[in-house]
Amino acid sequence: MKLKITLGLFLIFLLAGFSEAWATHIRAGEIVAERVSVQNLTYRITVVGYTDTRSSVIFGPGTINFGDGREVADLNTEKLFSLVEDLGNQIEKNTFVIEHTFQGPGTYTIRFQEFNRNDRTLNMDNSVDTPFYVETTITIDPFIGVNNSPVLTIPPVDNGAINVRYIHNPGAYDPDGDSLAYEMDVPKQQFQRPVNNYRSPASAEFSFSQEDGTTPAFLTLDPLTGDLVWDAPGTAGQFNVAFRINEYRKLNGKWELIGSVVRDMQIIIENSNNRRPELILPPDLCVEAGTKIEEIIQGEDPDGDPIKIEVFGEPIEITTSPATYSPENDFQSSPGIVNFDWQTVCNHVRAREYEVRVRITDDPSSGPALVDIKTWRIKIVGPSPVFDEIEQMSGRSVELNWDPYVCANSASEMQIWRRINSDPYEPDSCETGIRAGYELIGTTNMQTLDFLDTNGGDGLAPGNTYCYRLVAAYPEPRLGESIVSDEICVTIDVDVPIITNVSVEETDPTAGEIFVKWTPPYDIDKVQYPGPYSYELLRSTGFTGNSERVSLGITSDTLFTDTGLNTQNVVYNYEVVLLDRNTKIDTSSKASSVWTDPTIINEAIELNWQFTVPWNNSVSQYKHEVYRNRTDAEAADEDSFVKIAEVDVTTEGFKYLDDGSFNGVPLKKEIEYCYYVITKGSYNVAGLVYPLENKSQIICAKPDDNRLPCPPVLTFEGPECAAYLAEVPCNNTVYEHELSWVPDVSGECDDELAGYRLYYTADGEESQFEMIAELSSLEISTTINDLTTYRGCYYITAVDRSGNESEPSNIVCVENCPSYNLPNAFTPNGDGVNETFMAFDNPFAQCPRFVLGVEIFIVNRWGVEVFSYNSLESSENDIFIRWNGTDKNGNELPAGTYYYSGTAVFDVLDPALKEQSLKGTIQLLR
């Protein structure tokens, strides 16, 4: 048998302007979950409630559910009641703490419910008899590390005035450094059940214009900062709102939702001529860890009332070197200041900015105190690493050494980045990490202070200058990087031959030719290797590697024309073996031929070329050249080719789109166009003739764009209704569909796909579809989230690289999963359990699903009607029935068997599933 935990918790409220007091309970609160130890799954659960000090109402009762099906008996309320804080303005913050140990990994929703809210909340019905409910969700998973819920540092106790913009911010931060996002919610009375007839405070019923007189009024929640703004209240009274703070952690490169906290809060609006005070914050900061921040925060009140400036947020709350401010929690004359001081340390480094929430409150002689809240952002970055030295080692490797990193105890790894040739940039202010153009070649732990670059065992290319930078990276979940180190460079000695040319001189499937050229070993130790030198030229297929490797012979020359090749279809790579008096000394780096590929794009041809060479083919001063044959000449007659483009590959990449713009003549789809590319590059070696020019094979293509893609085959992957009813919680309002598809590239269909377009309608396949997603050609499945209903239909189309769209695929429809179940007994005996005959609800899986309305008639054993109900005729459309065992006149009926019949109406696409007949017996037990 499961037992309940009862928390004693209350909140009372006295609205200024009313002379009477009423019994009040919680009007605002939230739950915080803190992992006690990394050794077990014990959490410290803190329930926070806000009360009015003028109330004499005793605490409680309330219940807490840990979401794991396990509850603890004999809860001692006095022991759990750990803290009462007087927040001023007749507000107390009441904190209750209990520890709970979860049995294993999972996602748990911790729920707290107190029996009654306080009376006279205007934007819900009968608030005094409406339970107060909040929840917090945590994920326990050993693969993601320790997870604590977000912490809220600013109490929800600010009043507001009519026609004056109201602002609140929870001052939330995450102890683990996870990212937070905010979204509006609706106040609840229990799990997944909103309060009755909730209306937004900014609706026309309560608000009429913004503070500046424009319309309409609005209530917004900034998803990034958490600023809750009501601009502007138009009615005096109390209102409740709720919002959810979602916690995201980057896992495997993707942001995943791992928890949330719901705050339900009350806003008290009064008539007042008071004007809101104003804050002046310092500019947002970015500093290196170790910097001491000393700033002044200013504030003033336009009415000249005293002001209090308070600072909230993670810098104030952290345990390691927290920030301070002074004076603290004191009113002062307007204008006033507080001094903010923060000695930052290495442990503060993280990817996200710190958000300092500053609140200013005035102290008018009458009427409500007004506040303003602003966010000040501070970024803490890691100091840059410092190189010590660089040295070329044997085997054309390079050894790097650097100084011990000043934040070695906080960072997790040192990254080593490399590029060919120097880029001596200075990082911008607050710029961390590496810029584009560098390659990550290795990482070390923070205790290692050196790295040997062997270029994957192949050695670095002689004649090239290699430049290195270091970046310190910080661990998950905070992440963060250092400022990049200064650059350090080395030029590799030319102590072996270096290849300068691998150029396709003839394109043919059997009689192709490639010209290969190399240099002598300029920097070789001639005392050790006096010569004379000879060279063995080796050829393999592919951009690199030794596939089909053959020797082309030994020569004392430094150039060679390789013949009898299939240059039309094959890429070749070459290397030169250095021989001293016929003894092998060393081998050059490999260099491949240039390969060009055409792609048809909307009656144009895109060329892409690739290669693997030891020299640098990405030099801004050398433009690669694209040649195309004249349309009146033979396709592959090289003498007919003309240069049509010079490409700056450092900005445009190794590609060119020929759409005819070079001469103003569009390409014709019936004509075959042929191309080749000349690449241009260099070593960092004096004495060579630059640029190094190498030609690709000749490639031909027609810009024929008549083919359309074939439509894919679409499949709904679930969840199907049986799984949905078993797994999805009751009263769920957010739905998702899993879809997959198989592309059709058979027959005459265009197989050059650029992507897919997914179309959806919620109203059946005869209704109007709308495009809801554009997906890449690499995707073959997707999940559609945040749907407002489970029913809906889809089709998908394929789109080629010309932008042509296929016909629609097969239509896949998903139906809502209707369900309505009634019990066969109830016990209206006053014990508070099973008091009414009503449809199954939480925690039962048989709860109502997709029900539009229900009509029911109940008769006694003699057929006399004792109760009838039609939810569609009720203003609240309560589909649960809730018969309390009395007749039409309110008289208690005797225990016995009663009979019901009726109809449930469902929200479905299929007319055959629209209605369900209800018929059965009820045992009324007393």
N, C-alpha and C positions, 0 to 999 in steps of 0.2 A: 504494500500500500504506500502510495506517495504521500508525503507530509508537506505542509506549507510552512514557509517562513513568514512570520508577521513582523513587520517593522513598525515601530511607533514613529509616525512622522506626520506633522501637521503644518498648515500655514494659514494665517488669518490675514484679513485685509480690511482696512477702513478707508473708504474713498473720501478725500477732502471735499467738502461741500454737502455731505450727508451727515445728519445728526445722529443717526442710529447706528449701532454696531450689530453685526450678524455673525453667526458661527461660520468660520472660514477654515479651509484646509489649504493644501498646497496650491499656490498659484504659479510657481515656476520651479524648474528643476532639471537635472540631468544625471546620468550615471557615468562614472569613470572606472575603467578596469586597468589594473596595474599588475604586471607579472612580478611575483615576489622573488622568484629565484629561477636561474637557468637550469637548476638541477631537477625541478619538478614542475608540475602544471598547476601550481597554486596561484590564484589571483586574489588581489585585494580589491574588493568591489566597494566603491564609494558612491553612496546615494546622497545627492545634494538637494536640499529644498530651501526655499526662501519664504520667511514668515513675517507677519506684522507684529511688532512688539506690543501693540495695544490689545491683542486678542488674549482671552482667558481660556480658549479651547485647548483641551489636552491633546497630546500627540495620538496619532493613529486612527484606526489600524491601516496597515498596508501589507502588500505581499510582494515578494521578490522571487522570480523564476530565473534560474541560471541557464535555461535552454538546453540542458543535457538530460532531462528526465529525472534528475536526482535532486532531492530537497532535504533539508535538515530540520529536525524538530527542536522544540524547547529553546527558541531564540530568546536570549535575554536582552530586552530592549535597552535597558540602562547601560549595559556594557557596550552595546553597539553605538550608542549615542556619544560620539567622541568629541564634538566641538560645536560651540555656539559662538558666532562672531557678530558683534554689533556693527553693522555697516552704516549706521546713521540713517537719518530720514525715516526712523521708526521701522527699520528693516533688519532682520536677523538672518544670517546664513547658518543653516543647520546641516551638519555633516554626520552621516552614519556610515560605519565601515564594517564589513564582514569579509572573511576569507573563505574561498571555495576552491576545492581541488577538482579539476576536470580529469576524467579517466583516460583521455586520449586525444589525439589530434582531431580537428574538426572546426566547423564554423558555428559559433554559438551566439544566440541573441538573448542577452540578459534583459529581463523585463521587470519593471516596477510599476505597480498599480496601487493607488490610494483611493479610498471609497468615494470621496466627494471633493470636487473643486469648490472654490468660494463662490458666493452668490453674485448675481447681477453682472456677469460677463455678457456684453451686448451682442457679440458676433457668434453666439451659439445658443441653443435652446436649453433652458432649465439647467444652468451650470451648477447650481448647488447640489443637484442630484446626479451629476455627471462625474464618473470617476476620472482621476488624473492618471495619465499613463506616459511613461517615457521608456526608451530602450537604447541599448548599446550592443553592437555586434563586434565580435572579435574573431580572428582566425588564428588557430593554433596549428602550426605546421612546422615540423623540424627542418624542412627544406627552405623555409623563408626566414628562419631566425626568430628571435624574440619579438613579440608584438604586444605593445601597449596601446590603449586607446588614446585618442587626442585628449588633451587637458584644456579646460576652459578657464581662463583667468579673470575675465571681467564679468561680475555679477549682472544679472538682468534686472536691475532695480531702478532704472532711470524713468522719471516721469516726462510727460510732454505737454505741450500747450496747443490749443486750437489755432489752426492756420500757421503753425510753425513747423518746419521740417524736423522730423524725429529721426535719430540715428542710433543704432546699437551695433556693437561688434563684440563677439564672445571672447576675443583675445585668445583664440585657440592656437595651440602648437602641439606638435607630436614629439614625445620624448625620444622616439627612435629616428627622428629626422625624416619621416615619411611625408609625402606631399598631401596637402589637404585641399579639398574642393567643397563648395557649399551649394545646397539646393533647398528650396522651400519645401516644407511638408505641411501636413494638416494636423492640428491637435487631435489626439486619439483618446478614447475612453478605455480601450483595451487593445490587445494585439490585433493589428490590421483592421480596427474598426474606428472610423473617425467619430468625433463628437457629433451630436445631433444638429443638423442644419447649420453647419459652419459656413460663415461668409467672410470674405476678405475684409479687413478693416478699411482698405482703400476702395471698397465698392461704393457705388453712388448712394447707398443707404447711409453711409457714415462719413464720407469724404466728398468734397465738392470742387476743390481746386488745389493747385500747388501753392507753395508759399509765395511765389511771385505773381499769383493770380491766373496763370495759364491753366488750361484743363487738358486732360482729366488728371485727377490725383492718381498717385501710383504707390505701390508697395513693391520694392525690389530687393533682391539679395545678390550682391556681387559674388559670382562663383569663385573668384580668386582671392579676394580680400576678406569676404565674410561681412562686409558692411550691409546691414539691414536698414533700409531707408524708407520711411513713410512720408511722402511729400504730397499733401499735408493732412493731418487729422482735421476733421470738420465737426466732430461730435464729442462732447465731454463724456467720460465714462471709462470703463476698463475693457480691454480687448486682449484676447489670447492669440498668439501665433506660434508656429513651430517651424524649425528648420533642422536639416540634417547635415552633419559635417562628415564627409566621406574621406577615408584614408586610403591613399594609393601608394604602392611600392613597386619599383621597377624590378621586374623579375624576368630574366632571360631576354632582356632588351625590350620588354613590353610592360606598360603600366597596368597593374592589376589591383582591383578593389579588394582590400583585406580587412576592412572594418568601417564602423561609422558610430557616431554619437548623435542622438536626437535631443535638442533642447526645446522644451515647451516653456514659453515665457509670457508674462502679462505686461501690457502697456497701459499706463494710467494717464488719461488725457484730461486736462483741466482748462477752464477759462483763465487767461492771464494776458497781461500786457508786457510781460517780461520778454527780453530779447536774448537770443542765444549767444553765449560767449564764443570767442574766436581763438584759434591756435595758430602759431607761427612755428613751423618745424624747420630744423636744419635740412639742407639738401641730402638726398640719399647718398650713402657712403659705400665705398669699396676699399678695404684695407687688407694688408697682409697680416696673417696671424702673428701675434707678438706686438702689434700696434696698440697703444693706449688711446682710446677714444675719449675725448673731453669736449662735450658740446652743450649748448644752452638751448633750452626749449622755452618759448615765450607764449604768453597768453594775455588776453584782455577781455573785459566785458563792456559792451557798448552802453550799458546803464550805469557803469561805475560800481557795480556790486563786487564784493569780494569773490575771489576765484580760488579754486583748488585744481592743481594739475597733477594727474596721476599717470604713472607709466606701467604698462602691462606687457606681457608677452614672454617669449622664451628666454631672451637675454637676462631678464630679471629672475626667472624661475630656475635656470640651470644650476647645478650644484658645483660645477667646476668654473671658478672665476666668474661669478655672476656680475651683471651690471648693477649699479646703484644710482639713485637719484635723490636729490635733496633740494628743498625741504620735502618731506614725505608725508602725504595725507594731511596737510595743513592748509587752511584757507589763508590767503594773503591779499593785500590790496591790489587792485587792478591799475595799471598792468603789472604782471608778475612773471617770474621765471622759475625754472628748476634747472639744476645742474645735473647733467647725465654723464656718468663715468663708467667706462668698461675697459678693463685690461684684457684684451683678447689673447688667446693662447692657441696652440696648435690643435687642440681637441675641438676647437670651434669651427674648423674648416669643414665646409660642406657645399654641395652643388647649389642648393636653394639659398635665397636670401633669408636673413632673419627679419621678422616683421615685428617692429616695436609699435604697440598700440598706445597712443597717448589720448587721454580723456581729460577734458576741462569741464568743470562744474561751477556754476555760479551760486551765490547765496543771497537770493533776493529777500527783501523785507517781508514780502507776502507772495503767495502763489507758489507754483512748483519751481523747483530748481531745474534749470535746463543744462544740457550737455552738448558737447561736440566731440567727435572721435575722429582722429586721423591716424594714418599708418606711415611710419618712417621705416625705410628698408636699409638694412646693413648687410653687405656681402663680405664674408671672410674667406680669403683665398690663401692657398699655400704659397710660401716663399719659393722662389726659383732655385732649382739645384745649381751647383757650381762644378764645372769640369775642372779637373786637375791637369791631365795631359792626354795626348793621343800619340800612338806610335805604330808604324807599320811593322808587322811581324812576318815570319816565314810563311810561305804558302799564300802570299798576297792577302793575308788577314790583317786586321787592325785591332789593336787593344786600346780600350777607352778606360780611363780612371777618373773618378770624381770624388769630391770631398764628402765627408759624412753629412747627411741631410739634417737640417736643423729640426725638422718635424718628423724624424724617423719613427718615433714612438706612436705617432698618430696615422701616418700614411701606411698604405698596404703594399705598394709596389713602385718600382722605378721603371718607367718606360723609356726605351731607346729608339729614337726615330732617325731616319737617314734619307738623304736625297742626293742626287748627282748635281754638283755645282752649288755655289753658295746662294743663299737667300738671306742676307743679313738684316732681316726685319727686326724692328723693336716692337714688342707687343703693345697694343693699346692699353689704356687704363682699364684695369679689371679684366683684361683678356687672359683667360687661362687655356691650357691645352695647346695643341699644335695646329698650325694652319695647313690648308690643303697643299699638296705637293710633296709631302713627306711620307715615308713608308715605315710602319712599325716593324722593327726587325728583332725585337726581344724585350723581355721584362726580367727584372730581378727582384728579390726581396730587399727589404730596407737595410739589411745587415751586409749585403754585398755591395762593393764599391768599384767593381770593374766588370767589363764585358768584352768578349772576343768576338768580333764580327768576321766570320768566315764565308759569308754570303751563301749560307746553306751548304757549306762544304765545297762549293765550286771556286772559292777564292774571288776576290774583287777584281774588276777589269783593269788591267794596266792602262795608264794614261788618263784615267778618269779621276776627277776630284770628288771625294765623298765628304759630305758635311753632316754633322750629327747634332742633335739636341736632346735634352732630357726633360721629362715631365714626371712629377711625382703624382701618383693616383691614390685616392683615399677610399676606404672600404665601404661596402654597402651596410646599411641602407642610406647613409648620409651622402656617400659618393663625394664628388668634388675633385678638383685638380689643382696643381700648382701653376704659377706663372712659368712659362717655358724658360729653359736655360739659354744662355748665350750659345752661339754657334761655334763649333770647332771642326776644322777641316783637315784633310790629308789627301795628297795626290799620289796614287799608286805608281810605283816605279815601273818603267817599261823595260823589264828584264826578260821579257818573252816577246815573241811577235804579237802585234795587235792587228786584227783584221779591220780593214777600212771599207771594203766593198764586197757586197754580195748582191749583184745586180742582174736581173733577168734580161738578157739581151735578145732572146728569141722565145716566143710562146708557141709551144707545139706539144701534142701528146706523146710524141716519140723523138722528135729532133730538136727539143728545146735546148737553150744554152744559158749558162749563168757565168758571169765574170766575177772572179774572186781575186782580191788583192789584200796584201798585208805588209807590215813594216819589219825591218830587222829589230832585234832586241837592243834598243838604244842604251839602256842603263845596265846592261849585264856586266858582271865582274869579269873583265877580260883577262885578269891575272889568273883567275880560276878556270875560266872558259875562253881560251885565246882564239878559238876557231881554227880553220874556216867553218862557217855554219851552212847547214842545209836544212831543208824543211820537208816534212811529210804532210800532205793535205788529206784530211779525213772528211768524208761526207756521210750524213745520216738523213733520214726523212723526219719531217716534223719540225716544229719551231725550236725544239730542244730535245735532248736525249740522244740515245745511240741506236735507234731503230734502223735496221737495214744498213748498218755502218759498213763502209768500204774505204779502202785506201786508194787514193788517186795517184800515188807514186811519190817519189822523192825528187826534189828539185833544189837548185841553188838560187832559182829566181824567186821573186816575191809577187808574182801574179800568175793567174791560171784561168783558162776558159774551159769550163766543164760542159761537155756536149752529150747529145743522145739522151736527154732528160724529158720527163713528162712535166714540163713547167705549166701546162694548162690545168693540171689537177692536183699537183703535189707541191708541198712546201719542203725545202731542203735547208739543212744547217751544216755549217762547216767549222772545223777547228784545225789549227796548224801546230804540228809537233816540231819543236826545236831540237836539232841534232848538232852536236859539236864533235866533228870528226867521226860521224856515224853513231855517236852515243847520245841517247835521249837525255835532254836536260830538263825540259819543261814543256807545257802545252798552253796554247793561247786560250782565251775565252771563246765560247761558241758564238756564231753569228748566223742568223737565218735570212732567207730571202723574204721579200715583202709580198704579202698576200692581200689582194683586194677583193671585197665581196660587194655585189650590188643588191639593193632592195628596192622593189617597186613601191612607190608612195604617191598615189593620186596623180597619175600621169607624169610623174617625175621619177628620177632614179637617184637613190642615195648610195654613195660609195663609202665603205668603211675599210680601212687598211690596218694591218697589224704585222708585227715582227717581234723577234727577240734578238737584240743586238747589244754588244757591250758599250757602244758609244751612246751619246745622248742625242736622240732624235726629236727632242722637245726643247728647242732653242728659239727664243722669240725673234732673233735677228734673221733666222733662216726659215723662209716659208716653203712648205711642201707644195709641189706643183701637180695639177690635175690636167691630163691631156685627153681629148676626145677626137675621134675621127670625123672628117667631113662626111655629111650624109650622101654626097654624090660620089664617094670613093668606095673601094673595097673595104669591107668591115675591118679586116686585120692588117691592112696595108699601112705599115708604120709611117711611111712618108706622108700619109694623108692626115696625120694627127696634128691638132693645134692645141696650144695651151688655153684652157678655159678658166682656170682659177689658180690663185695662190692662197694657201690656207695657213693662217697663224694657228698652229696646233696647240700652242700654250693656252689659248683662250677658247678655241672652237673644237678641240679634240681632233682625232684622226678620222675625220669624216667630211663629206661634202655632198650637198643636195643639188643635183643638176635639174633645174626646172626650166631651163632655157633662158634664164634671166641674163646670162652673160652676154648674149647677143640679141636678146629680145624676141627670139623665135621659140615658141612653145614646142616641147617634144611631141612627136606624133606616135600614136600607139602602134602603128603598123611598121615603124622603122626600127631596125636594130642598131643600137648605139654601142660603140666600143670605147674602152677607157684603159689608161694605165696611170700610175702615180709615181712621181719621183720624190722620195724622201730626202731630207737634208738634215745633217747633224754634225757633231764634232766631238773630239776628245778634248781634254785640257792639256794637250801636248804641243809644244812649239815645234815648228819645222814642218808640219803637215799642211797640205793644201785643203782649205775649208771653203765651203761645206763639203762633207762627205755625201756624195749623191748616189742613190741606189734606186733602181727602177723595179716596179712590180710587174707581174704578168699582165697580159692584155685580157680584159674580161668584157663580155658583151651581154646586153640585155635589151628587151623591148618594154617600153612603159605601157604595157597592155593592162588596162584597169577594168575590163568588162566583167571579171569574175566577182561574184559576191560570196561572202562566207555562208556556210550552211548553218542553220540554227542548231544550238546545242540541245542535248536531251536533259531536261530538268527533273530533279527528284527531291521530294520532301523527306528529310532524314529524321524528323521528329522534334520533340517527343510526341508519340501517338497518344490518343486519349487515355488509354489504360495507364500508361506511364505518367501522363500529366496528372490524372486524378490521384494517383498514388504518391507522387513526389512533390507537386507544387503546393505551397501552403494555401490554406483557406483565405478568402478575401484578397487574393493576389490581384493586383491591378496593373502589373507590368508583365508583358509577355515577350517571348522570343521564338523564332523559327530557325531551324537548321536546314540549310539547302545545299545541294551539290549538283553538279552538272558534268556532262561528258561532251567535249567539243567534237564536231563532225568535220573532219578535213578530208573526207573521201571524195572520190569522183572529180567533178569539175569545180569544186568549191575552192575559194581562196583560202589557203592555209597560212597566209601571213597575217595572223591575228594581232591586233593591238589591245584588245580587251573585250569586256562584256558590259551590257547594260541590263539591269534588273528592274522589272516593272511590277507594280503591286496595286491591288485594290482590296478594300475590306468588305466590299458589297457584292461579291459574286462575279463570275466570269463574263456576265453580260454587261457589267458596268464599265465605267471609264478607268483604264489603268493609268498610273503615273509612274515615271521613272524614279526610283528611290536610291539607286546606287550605280556607280561606275566602277568596274573592277578590272584589274590588270589581267593580261593574258596568261600569267603564271598561276592565277587563282582558279581552283575548281570547286571551291566550297565557300560558304559564308554563313554567318549567323546574324539574323535581323533582330535587333534589340529594341527595347522601349516601345513596343507596340501597345496600343490602347485596348486592343481586343485580340483574342486568339484566332478568330476566323479571318480568312483572307485568301486571295488568289494571286499567283505569280506567273509570269513568263519571263524568259531571258532571251537576249539576242546577242549575236557575235558581231564585233566591229573589226574591220580590217585596218591596215595601216593607212589606207586612203580615206578612212572615215566612213566607208560604206557599211551599212548596217544590214544584217540578215533579216529574214522573215522571223516572226515570233516563234519561239519554241512551243512545245506542248504546254498547256496551262495546267498548273498544279494548284489545287484548292485545299485549304486547311479549314476544318470545321471546328467551331467551338465545341467544348466537351460538356454538354448539359448534364446536370445532376441535381436531384432534389430528394432528400430522404427525411422521413419522420420517424420518431421513436414509437414504441408501443406502450410506454408507461411513463407516468410522472407522479411526483409526490408533493402536492401543495400543503405541506404540514408546518411551514414556518421555520424549518431548520436552515434555510438559505441554500439548500442543495436541491437541484432538479425541481424547482418550484413551479415551472410553467411547461406546458406542452408546446414545444417549439422545434423547428427544424434543427438537425444536427449542426453544430458549429465547432470552432476550435475547442479542444485539440483533435476532434474527430475528422478523419479524411472524407467522411460522407457529407461534408458541409455543402451548402448550395453553391452551384457553379452556373454562371451565365443565366441567371433567373431574372426575367423582366417583371414578373408579378405572380401572385398566387391568390386563388380564391378557394375557400374551404367552408363546409357546413358540417356541424357536429350535432348528432342526435343521441338521445338516450335509448335504452333497450326497447322502449315502446315506440320509437320513431319520432318523438317530440324534439324539435330543434331547440338546442340549449345554447348554441354559439354559432355565429357566422362572421366571416371576415373576408374582405377583398382588398388586397394591398394596393391595387391599381387605383382604388377610390380613396386611399389614404394619402394625406399630404406628405407623409414621410416615406410611403411605399416600403414599409417594413415587411420583408418577405418571410420573417421568422415566425409569424403568427402570435406566439406568446400568450396562449390561453391559460388563465390562472385557476381554472376549475370552478368558476362561478357561472350561473345562468345569465340571461339577458338583463335581469334586474339586479345583478350583483350578489345574489344569494349563493352561499357555498353549496355545491352539489355533493351528494353522498358518494362514498367510494363505490366503484363498480366498473362495468365495461361500457364504453361509449363507442360510437361508430362515426367515422368521418368519410366524406367524399369531397372531391374538388378537382381543381386543375392548376398545374404549374405551367407558366408561359415562358419560353426560353428565347434567348437571343441567338439564333442560328441561321445559316444560309438555306438549309434543306427544309422546305415546308413540312415534310413528313415528321420532322423532329421538333416542330414548333411548340406542340403542347404535349403534356404528360398527364394522364389521368391519375388522380390520387384517391386511394380507397383502402380502408383498413380499420382496425380496432385500437382503442386506447384503454389501458388500465389506469384508472384514477385511484391512487393509493393514499390513504391518510394514516 
